[in-house]
Amino acid sequence: MRRPRPQPLSRRSVLGGLATLPALWSSALADDTPPPPSQLFHRNPPPPGSAAEVLDVMSFEPLARTALPPAHFGYLATGVDDDRTVARNHEAFGHYEIRSQRFTDLDHLDTSCAVFGGRWPSPIYLSAVSGMRAFHPEAEVAVARAARTRSVQLMLSTGSSCAPEQVTEARGAPLWQQLYPTDDWEVTRGIVKRAEAAGSSAIALTVDGAAEPRFNQTLRNAMLADSRECSACHLNNRHDMWLKAPMFAGLDVSRVTRLRPASVTPGYLDRLRQLVRGRLIVKGVVTGEDAALALEHGADAVVVSNHGGRNEETLRATVDCLPEVVAAVGGRVPVFIDGGFRRGTDVFKALALGATAVGLGRPQAWGLAAFGQPGVEAVIDILNRELGAIMRQAGTPAIASITAARVMRAAR
């Protein structure tokens, strides 16, 4: 009697056959298109009990969604029109590949960087996010405490839920004050003077806000899904920042109708430059022309930003805008960037393209919503850990060694 011919070993036979495999694996093997290992080993584990158990920054987003009322999460998540610019900000990092250099000395890794004559432990800072009490009762104070434990620069929003004096005390170091100047110059003057009196070392004028507010479908749907009485959070059910943010306390806002003038001209920059005693940062620059103009009119730094895709549907990711801004600046002032940073490799790519440092927006709010101060600290720690890992993998032992030679545009 002839024995059956032995079948060649295969992945399926070694693992025990299709029936013994999880459904995802079985489907993948049958289609001969296996998914990435990260999906193969996914088992829907229970939610993490602490911030330290979260493995990556993106995992904080669903935790924040669970923790927050629908309208509050919708406000955090929203963009304009179809939210494509929000998505593009992160997707665009896939346009760039990292070139690794093998024969380098990696005995000592240094993630510190020079900013405005000082030394930061890493090229990461916390960008302005308004109304943080919508995400956690301790609001910006918890964020400031996280910034203090991690020695991270904090940019405070004009729409902060907490007074600048309170946040500065919690941080224990000068803040950068983000500025929505409004359409009343006297209110602008009052905000700048209060911020500087509270110890802010820089004023960051936001120039990417649309003259008229736009609420897209994502936010409106979230508001419709929220059964709470909105007047519990908003005075007379109005969402105007100047009616509720502590920064406006004591100022006459009776003539304010919007968060920025209808026109921000070079002359306006000159006027603001004369008012601001410390450094003036212009936030929201996405073209080389505007970067050059900002410098001509007194800016000490620019931030490449599209407000996280919240205010405009240009479909241009900030990392794709970065090279032309860096070229226009020509090393004369720092170039910061925010928008879509979720991985240490994202930070690495921005540095290689010429950024001085990288700002975090939504991720800090996700961490805050999920775990409070420890959540913000964990977000910073994860990105710093991942940045250190890719620096070793790419053969770049210091931030200064992350040059344009370390990245290349991906073939499409």
The 8 nearest C-alpha neighbors of each residue, nearest first, counted from 0:
[[1, 2, 3, 4, 5, 6, 7, 8],
 [0, 2, 3, 4, 5, 6, 7, 8],
 [1, 3, 4, 0, 5, 6, 7, 8],
 [4, 2, 5, 1, 6, 0, 7, 8],
 [3, 5, 6, 2, 1, 7, 0, 8],
 [6, 4, 3, 7, 2, 8, 12, 1],
 [5, 7, 4, 8, 9, 3, 12, 13],
 [8, 6, 9, 5, 12, 4, 10, 13],
 [7, 9, 12, 6, 13, 10, 11, 5],
 [8, 10, 12, 11, 13, 7, 14, 6],
 [9, 11, 13, 12, 14, 8, 16, 28],
 [10, 12, 16, 9, 14, 13, 17, 15],
 [13, 11, 16, 15, 9, 14, 10, 8],
 [12, 14, 10, 15, 11, 9, 8, 16],
 [13, 15, 11, 12, 16, 10, 20, 19],
 [16, 14, 12, 13, 19, 11, 17, 20],
 [15, 17, 12, 11, 18, 19, 14, 20],
 [16, 18, 20, 19, 25, 11, 15, 28],
 [19, 17, 16, 20, 25, 15, 21, 22],
 [18, 20, 17, 16, 15, 21, 14, 25],
 [19, 21, 17, 18, 25, 24, 22, 16],
 [22, 20, 24, 23, 25, 19, 18, 17],
 [21, 23, 25, 24, 26, 20, 27, 18],
 [22, 24, 26, 25, 21, 27, 39, 20],
 [25, 23, 27, 21, 26, 22, 20, 28],
 [26, 24, 22, 28, 27, 23, 17, 20],
 [25, 27, 29, 23, 24, 28, 22, 30],
 [26, 28, 33, 24, 30, 32, 25, 29],
 [29, 27, 31, 25, 30, 26, 24, 33],
 [28, 30, 26, 31, 27, 25, 32, 17],
 [29, 31, 27, 32, 28, 26, 33, 25],
 [30, 32, 28, 29, 27, 33, 26, 34],
 [33, 31, 27, 30, 34, 28, 29, 26],
 [32, 34, 27, 31, 28, 35, 24, 30],
 [33, 35, 38, 32, 36, 27, 39, 37],
 [34, 36, 37, 38, 39, 33, 40, 32],
 [37, 35, 39, 38, 40, 34, 33, 41],
 [36, 38, 35, 39, 40, 41, 34, 42],
 [39, 37, 41, 36, 40, 35, 34, 23],
 [38, 40, 36, 37, 41, 24, 35, 34],
 [39, 41, 38, 37, 36, 42, 35, 24],
 [40, 42, 38, 39, 43, 37, 44, 36],
 [41, 43, 44, 40, 39, 38, 45, 21],
 [44, 42, 41, 45, 46, 40, 38, 47],
 [43, 45, 42, 46, 41, 47, 40, 48],
 [46, 44, 47, 43, 48, 42, 52, 53],
 [45, 47, 48, 44, 62, 43, 53, 49],
 [48, 46, 49, 52, 45, 53, 50, 44],
 [47, 49, 46, 52, 50, 51, 45, 53],
 [50, 48, 51, 47, 52, 370, 53, 374],
 [49, 51, 374, 52, 53, 377, 373, 370],
 [50, 52, 49, 53, 377, 54, 373, 374],
 [53, 51, 50, 47, 49, 54, 48, 46],
 [54, 52, 50, 51, 55, 47, 58, 59],
 [53, 55, 52, 58, 56, 381, 51, 57],
 [56, 54, 58, 57, 53, 381, 59, 378],
 [55, 57, 58, 59, 378, 341, 362, 381],
 [58, 56, 59, 60, 55, 341, 362, 61],
 [59, 57, 56, 60, 55, 61, 53, 62],
 [58, 60, 62, 57, 365, 56, 61, 366],
 [59, 61, 63, 62, 365, 58, 57, 64],
 [62, 60, 64, 63, 59, 65, 58, 57],
 [63, 61, 59, 65, 60, 64, 369, 66],
 [64, 62, 369, 66, 365, 60, 368, 61],
 [63, 65, 61, 62, 67, 66, 72, 60],
 [66, 64, 62, 63, 67, 61, 68, 369],
 [65, 67, 63, 64, 369, 62, 368, 68],
 [68, 66, 64, 65, 72, 63, 71, 69],
 [67, 69, 71, 70, 72, 225, 66, 64],
 [70, 68, 221, 72, 225, 71, 73, 67],
 [69, 71, 222, 221, 73, 72, 68, 225],
 [72, 70, 74, 73, 68, 69, 133, 67],
 [71, 73, 75, 69, 74, 70, 67, 64],
 [72, 74, 218, 70, 76, 221, 71, 75],
 [75, 73, 71, 72, 77, 218, 76, 70],
 [74, 76, 72, 73, 77, 71, 361, 364],
 [77, 75, 73, 74, 72, 78, 217, 218],
 [76, 78, 74, 217, 218, 73, 75, 309],
 [77, 79, 309, 82, 308, 85, 310, 215],
 [78, 80, 215, 82, 309, 312, 311, 310],
 [79, 81, 215, 82, 312, 216, 78, 83],
 [80, 82, 83, 79, 78, 216, 215, 312],
 [83, 81, 78, 79, 85, 84, 80, 86],
 [82, 84, 86, 85, 81, 87, 314, 312],
 [83, 85, 314, 87, 308, 86, 312, 82],
 [86, 84, 308, 82, 83, 88, 87, 307],
 [85, 87, 83, 84, 88, 89, 90, 82],
 [88, 86, 84, 90, 89, 316, 85, 91],
 [89, 87, 316, 339, 86, 85, 338, 91],
 [88, 90, 339, 87, 91, 86, 92, 340],
 [89, 91, 87, 92, 93, 88, 86, 94],
 [92, 90, 93, 94, 89, 87, 88, 316],
 [91, 93, 94, 90, 95, 89, 345, 318],
 [92, 94, 91, 95, 90, 96, 409, 89],
 [95, 93, 409, 92, 91, 408, 96, 90],
 [96, 94, 408, 409, 93, 407, 92, 406],
 [95, 97, 407, 406, 409, 408, 98, 94],
 [96, 98, 406, 405, 99, 407, 95, 393],
 [99, 97, 405, 406, 393, 96, 100, 407],
 [100, 98, 393, 394, 97, 101, 392, 405],
 [99, 101, 394, 393, 102, 98, 103, 395],
 [102, 100, 394, 103, 99, 393, 392, 104],
 [103, 101, 100, 104, 394, 105, 99, 393],
 [102, 104, 394, 101, 105, 100, 395, 396],
 [103, 105, 106, 102, 396, 107, 394, 395],
 [104, 106, 107, 396, 103, 108, 391, 394],
 [107, 105, 104, 108, 396, 103, 391, 109],
 [106, 108, 105, 109, 396, 104, 397, 391],
 [109, 107, 396, 397, 105, 110, 106, 387],
 [110, 108, 397, 111, 396, 107, 398, 387],
 [111, 109, 121, 398, 397, 120, 108, 112],
 [112, 110, 120, 121, 119, 109, 118, 122],
 [111, 113, 119, 118, 122, 121, 398, 114],
 [112, 114, 118, 117, 116, 119, 115, 111],
 [115, 113, 117, 116, 118, 112, 119, 333],
 [116, 114, 117, 113, 333, 118, 332, 299],
 [115, 117, 114, 113, 118, 119, 112, 333],
 [118, 116, 114, 115, 113, 119, 112, 120],
 [117, 119, 113, 112, 114, 111, 120, 116],
 [118, 120, 112, 121, 111, 113, 117, 122],
 [121, 119, 111, 110, 118, 112, 150, 122],
 [120, 122, 111, 110, 119, 123, 112, 383],
 [123, 121, 356, 112, 357, 119, 111, 124],
 [124, 122, 357, 121, 356, 358, 151, 125],
 [123, 125, 358, 152, 151, 153, 357, 126],
 [126, 124, 153, 359, 358, 154, 152, 360],
 [125, 127, 154, 358, 359, 360, 124, 153],
 [126, 128, 156, 155, 154, 177, 129, 360],
 [129, 127, 156, 360, 126, 130, 131, 155],
 [130, 128, 158, 159, 156, 131, 127, 157],
 [129, 131, 160, 159, 132, 158, 133, 128],
 [130, 132, 138, 133, 134, 129, 139, 160],
 [133, 131, 138, 135, 134, 136, 130, 160],
 [132, 134, 131, 130, 135, 71, 136, 138],
 [133, 135, 368, 132, 131, 67, 367, 364],
 [134, 136, 132, 138, 368, 137, 133, 367],
 [137, 135, 132, 138, 134, 133, 131, 371],
 [138, 136, 141, 135, 140, 139, 132, 371],
 [137, 139, 132, 131, 135, 136, 140, 141],
 [140, 138, 142, 141, 131, 143, 161, 137],
 [139, 141, 143, 166, 142, 138, 137, 169],
 [140, 142, 372, 144, 139, 137, 143, 138],
 [143, 141, 139, 145, 140, 144, 372, 146],
 [144, 142, 170, 146, 140, 145, 141, 169],
 [143, 145, 147, 141, 146, 142, 170, 169],
 [144, 146, 142, 148, 147, 376, 143, 372],
 [147, 145, 151, 143, 149, 144, 150, 148],
 [146, 148, 144, 150, 170, 145, 149, 143],
 [149, 147, 145, 146, 150, 144, 376, 151],
 [148, 150, 146, 147, 151, 145, 376, 379],
 [151, 149, 147, 146, 148, 152, 120, 119],
 [150, 152, 146, 149, 124, 153, 147, 123],
 [151, 153, 124, 125, 146, 154, 150, 174],
 [154, 152, 125, 174, 124, 155, 175, 151],
 [153, 155, 175, 126, 127, 176, 174, 125],
 [156, 154, 127, 176, 177, 175, 153, 157],
 [155, 157, 127, 177, 158, 159, 129, 128],
 [156, 158, 159, 178, 177, 179, 246, 155],
 [159, 157, 129, 156, 244, 130, 240, 160],
 [158, 160, 129, 130, 156, 161, 157, 244],
 [161, 159, 130, 132, 244, 131, 158, 245],
 [162, 160, 159, 245, 139, 163, 165, 166],
 [161, 163, 245, 165, 164, 246, 166, 160],
 [164, 162, 166, 165, 167, 197, 161, 194],
 [165, 163, 167, 197, 162, 166, 168, 198],
 [164, 166, 168, 162, 163, 167, 169, 161],
 [165, 167, 169, 163, 140, 168, 164, 143],
 [168, 166, 170, 164, 169, 165, 171, 163],
 [167, 169, 171, 165, 166, 170, 164, 172],
 [168, 170, 166, 167, 144, 171, 143, 140],
 [171, 169, 143, 147, 167, 168, 144, 172],
 [170, 172, 168, 169, 167, 147, 173, 143],
 [171, 173, 170, 167, 174, 168, 147, 198],
 [174, 172, 199, 198, 200, 167, 175, 171],
 [175, 173, 199, 153, 154, 176, 200, 167],
 [174, 176, 154, 201, 199, 200, 202, 155],
 [177, 175, 202, 155, 154, 203, 199, 174],
 [176, 178, 203, 156, 155, 157, 202, 204],
 [179, 177, 204, 180, 203, 157, 205, 176],
 [178, 180, 258, 181, 259, 205, 157, 204],
 [179, 181, 187, 259, 178, 258, 182, 186],
 [182, 180, 258, 259, 183, 257, 179, 260],
 [181, 183, 260, 259, 255, 257, 184, 258],
 [182, 184, 186, 185, 181, 255, 187, 254],
 [185, 183, 187, 186, 188, 182, 181, 180],
 [184, 186, 188, 187, 183, 189, 251, 250],
 [187, 185, 189, 184, 188, 183, 190, 250],
 [188, 186, 180, 184, 190, 185, 189, 191],
 [187, 189, 185, 191, 186, 190, 192, 184],
 [188, 190, 186, 192, 187, 191, 193, 185],
 [189, 191, 193, 187, 188, 192, 194, 186],
 [192, 190, 194, 188, 193, 189, 195, 187],
 [193, 191, 189, 195, 194, 190, 196, 188],
 [192, 194, 196, 190, 195, 191, 189, 197],
 [195, 193, 197, 191, 196, 192, 199, 190],
 [196, 194, 199, 198, 192, 197, 193, 191],
 [195, 197, 193, 198, 194, 192, 199, 191],
 [198, 196, 194, 164, 195, 199, 193, 163],
 [199, 197, 195, 196, 173, 200, 194, 174],
 [200, 198, 174, 195, 173, 175, 194, 201],
 [199, 201, 277, 173, 175, 174, 198, 278],
 [202, 200, 278, 175, 277, 199, 279, 176],
 [201, 203, 176, 279, 177, 175, 280, 204],
 [204, 202, 280, 177, 281, 178, 176, 279],
 [203, 205, 178, 281, 282, 177, 280, 202],
 [204, 206, 282, 207, 283, 178, 179, 203],
 [205, 207, 283, 208, 282, 204, 281, 263],
 [206, 208, 283, 205, 305, 209, 306, 310],
 [209, 207, 206, 310, 210, 205, 259, 306],
 [208, 210, 211, 212, 310, 207, 311, 213],
 [211, 209, 261, 259, 208, 212, 260, 257],
 [210, 212, 209, 213, 257, 208, 261, 258],
 [213, 211, 209, 210, 214, 310, 208, 257],
 [214, 212, 215, 211, 310, 79, 209, 309],
 [215, 213, 218, 212, 216, 219, 79, 217],
 [214, 216, 79, 217, 80, 218, 213, 219],
 [215, 217, 219, 218, 220, 80, 214, 81],
 [218, 216, 220, 77, 215, 219, 221, 73],
 [217, 219, 73, 221, 220, 216, 74, 77],
 [218, 220, 216, 222, 221, 217, 223, 215],
 [221, 219, 223, 217, 222, 218, 216, 224],
 [220, 222, 70, 218, 224, 73, 69, 219],
 [221, 223, 70, 219, 225, 224, 220, 218],
 [224, 222, 220, 221, 225, 219, 226, 70],
 [223, 225, 221, 222, 220, 69, 226, 70],
 [226, 224, 222, 69, 223, 227, 70, 221],
 [225, 227, 224, 228, 223, 222, 229, 69],
 [228, 226, 225, 229, 231, 68, 230, 70],
 [227, 229, 230, 231, 226, 232, 225, 236],
 [228, 230, 231, 232, 236, 227, 233, 226],
 [231, 229, 236, 233, 232, 228, 235, 234],
 [230, 232, 229, 228, 233, 234, 236, 227],
 [233, 231, 230, 229, 234, 236, 228, 133],
 [234, 232, 230, 236, 237, 231, 238, 235],
 [233, 235, 236, 237, 230, 232, 243, 242],
 [236, 234, 237, 230, 233, 238, 229, 231],
 [235, 237, 230, 233, 234, 229, 238, 232],
 [238, 236, 235, 233, 234, 239, 230, 242],
 [237, 239, 233, 240, 236, 234, 242, 243],
 [240, 238, 241, 242, 237, 243, 257, 233],
 [241, 239, 242, 243, 244, 158, 238, 258],
 [240, 242, 239, 243, 247, 244, 252, 255],
 [243, 241, 240, 239, 244, 234, 247, 252],
 [242, 244, 240, 241, 245, 234, 239, 233],
 [243, 245, 158, 246, 240, 160, 241, 247],
 [246, 244, 248, 162, 247, 161, 243, 160],
 [245, 247, 244, 248, 162, 157, 190, 163],
 [248, 246, 245, 250, 241, 244, 249, 190],
 [249, 247, 245, 250, 246, 244, 243, 251],
 [248, 250, 247, 251, 246, 252, 245, 189],
 [251, 249, 247, 248, 252, 186, 189, 190],
 [250, 252, 253, 249, 186, 254, 247, 185],
 [253, 251, 255, 254, 250, 241, 186, 247],
 [252, 254, 251, 255, 256, 250, 183, 241],
 [255, 253, 252, 256, 183, 251, 182, 186],
 [256, 254, 252, 253, 183, 257, 182, 181],
 [255, 257, 254, 182, 258, 181, 253, 183],
 [258, 256, 259, 181, 255, 182, 210, 211],
 [259, 257, 181, 179, 180, 182, 260, 256],
 [258, 260, 181, 182, 180, 257, 179, 210],
 [261, 259, 182, 262, 181, 263, 210, 258],
 [260, 262, 210, 259, 263, 182, 211, 257],
 [263, 261, 260, 264, 210, 259, 267, 182],
 [264, 262, 267, 260, 261, 265, 206, 268],
 [263, 265, 267, 266, 262, 268, 269, 260],
 [266, 264, 268, 267, 269, 296, 263, 292],
 [267, 265, 269, 264, 268, 270, 263, 296],
 [266, 268, 264, 270, 265, 269, 263, 271],
 [267, 269, 265, 271, 266, 270, 272, 296],
 [270, 268, 266, 272, 267, 271, 296, 265],
 [271, 269, 267, 273, 268, 272, 266, 274],
 [270, 272, 274, 268, 273, 269, 275, 267],
 [273, 271, 269, 275, 274, 270, 268, 297],
 [272, 274, 270, 271, 275, 269, 276, 268],
 [273, 275, 271, 272, 276, 270, 188, 191],
 [276, 274, 272, 277, 273, 271, 279, 191],
 [277, 275, 274, 278, 273, 195, 272, 279],
 [278, 276, 201, 200, 275, 279, 202, 195],
 [277, 279, 201, 299, 202, 280, 200, 276],
 [278, 280, 202, 298, 299, 201, 203, 277],
 [281, 279, 203, 300, 301, 298, 299, 202],
 [280, 282, 301, 204, 203, 302, 205, 298],
 [283, 281, 302, 205, 204, 301, 284, 203],
 [282, 284, 304, 207, 206, 303, 305, 302],
 [283, 285, 303, 282, 304, 286, 302, 290],
 [284, 286, 303, 320, 283, 304, 324, 317],
 [287, 285, 288, 289, 324, 284, 290, 323],
 [286, 288, 324, 290, 327, 323, 289, 291],
 [289, 287, 291, 286, 290, 292, 327, 324],
 [290, 288, 292, 291, 286, 287, 293, 284],
 [289, 291, 287, 293, 292, 288, 324, 284],
 [292, 290, 294, 288, 289, 293, 327, 287],
 [291, 293, 289, 295, 294, 290, 288, 296],
 [294, 292, 290, 296, 298, 295, 291, 289],
 [295, 293, 298, 291, 297, 296, 292, 290],
 [296, 294, 292, 293, 297, 291, 298, 290],
 [297, 295, 293, 294, 269, 298, 268, 292],
 [296, 298, 294, 295, 272, 299, 293, 269],
 [297, 299, 294, 279, 293, 300, 280, 296],
 [298, 300, 279, 280, 278, 332, 297, 294],
 [301, 299, 280, 333, 332, 298, 334, 281],
 [300, 302, 281, 334, 280, 282, 335, 303],
 [301, 303, 282, 335, 336, 304, 283, 334],
 [302, 304, 336, 284, 285, 283, 335, 317],
 [303, 305, 283, 337, 306, 302, 317, 336],
 [306, 304, 307, 308, 283, 207, 317, 338],
 [307, 305, 308, 304, 309, 310, 207, 283],
 [306, 308, 338, 309, 305, 85, 339, 304],
 [307, 309, 85, 84, 78, 306, 305, 310],
 [310, 308, 78, 307, 306, 79, 311, 77],
 [309, 311, 308, 79, 208, 209, 306, 78],
 [312, 310, 313, 308, 79, 309, 305, 84],
 [311, 313, 84, 314, 79, 308, 80, 83],
 [312, 314, 315, 311, 84, 308, 316, 83],
 [315, 313, 84, 312, 316, 83, 87, 88],
 [316, 314, 313, 317, 84, 319, 320, 87],
 [315, 317, 88, 319, 87, 318, 91, 314],
 [316, 318, 320, 319, 304, 88, 321, 303],
 [317, 319, 321, 320, 316, 349, 91, 92],
 [320, 318, 317, 316, 321, 315, 322, 91],
 [321, 319, 317, 318, 285, 322, 323, 286],
 [320, 322, 318, 324, 319, 323, 325, 317],
 [323, 321, 325, 324, 320, 352, 326, 319],
 [324, 322, 326, 287, 325, 321, 320, 327],
 [323, 325, 287, 327, 321, 326, 322, 286],
 [324, 326, 322, 328, 323, 327, 353, 321],
 [327, 325, 323, 329, 324, 328, 322, 287],
 [328, 326, 287, 324, 329, 325, 291, 323],
 [327, 329, 325, 326, 330, 331, 324, 291],
 [330, 328, 326, 327, 331, 325, 332, 324],
 [329, 331, 328, 332, 333, 325, 326, 334],
 [330, 332, 329, 328, 333, 294, 300, 299],
 [333, 331, 300, 330, 299, 334, 328, 301],
 [334, 332, 300, 355, 335, 301, 330, 331],
 [335, 333, 301, 354, 355, 302, 300, 332],
 [336, 334, 302, 356, 355, 354, 357, 303],
 [335, 337, 303, 302, 357, 304, 358, 354],
 [338, 336, 358, 304, 357, 359, 303, 339],
 [337, 339, 307, 88, 340, 317, 304, 306],
 [338, 340, 89, 88, 341, 307, 337, 85],
 [341, 339, 345, 338, 342, 89, 359, 346],
 [340, 342, 56, 339, 57, 345, 343, 89],
 [343, 341, 345, 344, 382, 340, 346, 385],
 [342, 344, 386, 385, 382, 346, 345, 347],
 [343, 345, 347, 342, 346, 348, 386, 389],
 [346, 344, 342, 348, 343, 347, 340, 92],
 [345, 347, 343, 349, 344, 348, 350, 357],
 [346, 348, 344, 350, 345, 349, 351, 343],
 [349, 347, 351, 345, 350, 346, 344, 352],
 [348, 350, 352, 346, 351, 347, 354, 345],
 [351, 349, 354, 353, 347, 352, 348, 346],
 [350, 352, 402, 403, 348, 401, 353, 349],
 [353, 351, 349, 350, 403, 322, 354, 348],
 [352, 354, 350, 351, 325, 349, 355, 322],
 [355, 353, 350, 334, 349, 356, 335, 352],
 [354, 356, 334, 335, 333, 350, 353, 122],
 [357, 355, 122, 335, 354, 123, 336, 358],
 [356, 358, 123, 336, 337, 335, 122, 124],
 [359, 357, 337, 124, 126, 125, 123, 336],
 [360, 358, 125, 126, 337, 362, 124, 363],
 [361, 359, 126, 362, 363, 128, 358, 125],
 [360, 362, 364, 363, 365, 359, 75, 128],
 [363, 361, 365, 364, 360, 366, 359, 56],
 [362, 364, 366, 375, 365, 361, 360, 367],
 [365, 363, 367, 361, 362, 366, 368, 134],
 [366, 364, 362, 63, 368, 60, 367, 363],
 [365, 367, 374, 375, 363, 369, 364, 368],
 [366, 368, 371, 364, 374, 365, 375, 370],
 [369, 367, 134, 63, 365, 135, 366, 370],
 [368, 370, 63, 366, 367, 62, 365, 66],
 [371, 369, 374, 367, 373, 368, 366, 50],
 [370, 372, 367, 374, 373, 368, 369, 141],
 [371, 373, 141, 375, 374, 145, 142, 367],
 [374, 372, 376, 375, 371, 370, 377, 50],
 [373, 375, 366, 370, 377, 50, 367, 372],
 [374, 376, 366, 363, 378, 372, 377, 367],
 [377, 375, 373, 379, 145, 374, 378, 380],
 [376, 378, 380, 374, 379, 375, 381, 373],
 [379, 377, 375, 381, 376, 380, 56, 374],
 [378, 380, 376, 382, 377, 381, 383, 375],
 [381, 379, 377, 383, 378, 382, 384, 376],
 [382, 380, 384, 378, 383, 379, 377, 385],
 [381, 383, 343, 385, 379, 384, 380, 386],
 [382, 384, 386, 380, 385, 381, 379, 387],
 [385, 383, 381, 387, 382, 386, 380, 388],
 [384, 386, 343, 388, 382, 387, 383, 381],
 [387, 385, 343, 383, 389, 388, 384, 382],
 [388, 386, 390, 384, 385, 389, 383, 391],
 [387, 389, 385, 391, 386, 390, 392, 384],
 [390, 388, 392, 391, 386, 387, 393, 385],
 [391, 389, 395, 387, 393, 388, 392, 394],
 [392, 390, 394, 389, 388, 393, 395, 387],
 [391, 393, 389, 390, 394, 388, 99, 395],
 [394, 392, 99, 390, 391, 100, 395, 389],
 [393, 395, 100, 391, 392, 103, 101, 99],
 [394, 396, 390, 400, 397, 393, 401, 391],
 [395, 397, 108, 105, 109, 394, 390, 391],
 [398, 396, 109, 399, 400, 395, 110, 108],
 [397, 399, 400, 401, 110, 112, 111, 109],
 [400, 398, 397, 401, 402, 112, 395, 396],
 [399, 401, 395, 398, 397, 402, 396, 394],
 [402, 400, 351, 398, 399, 395, 405, 350],
 [403, 401, 351, 404, 405, 400, 399, 352],
 [402, 404, 351, 405, 352, 406, 401, 353],
 [405, 403, 402, 406, 98, 407, 351, 401],
 [404, 406, 98, 403, 402, 97, 401, 351],
 [407, 405, 97, 98, 96, 404, 403, 95],
 [406, 408, 96, 95, 409, 97, 405, 98],
 [407, 409, 95, 94, 96, 410, 406, 411],
 [410, 408, 95, 94, 96, 407, 411, 93],
 [411, 409, 408, 94, 95, 407, 96, 93],
 [410, 409, 94, 408, 93, 95, 96, 91]]
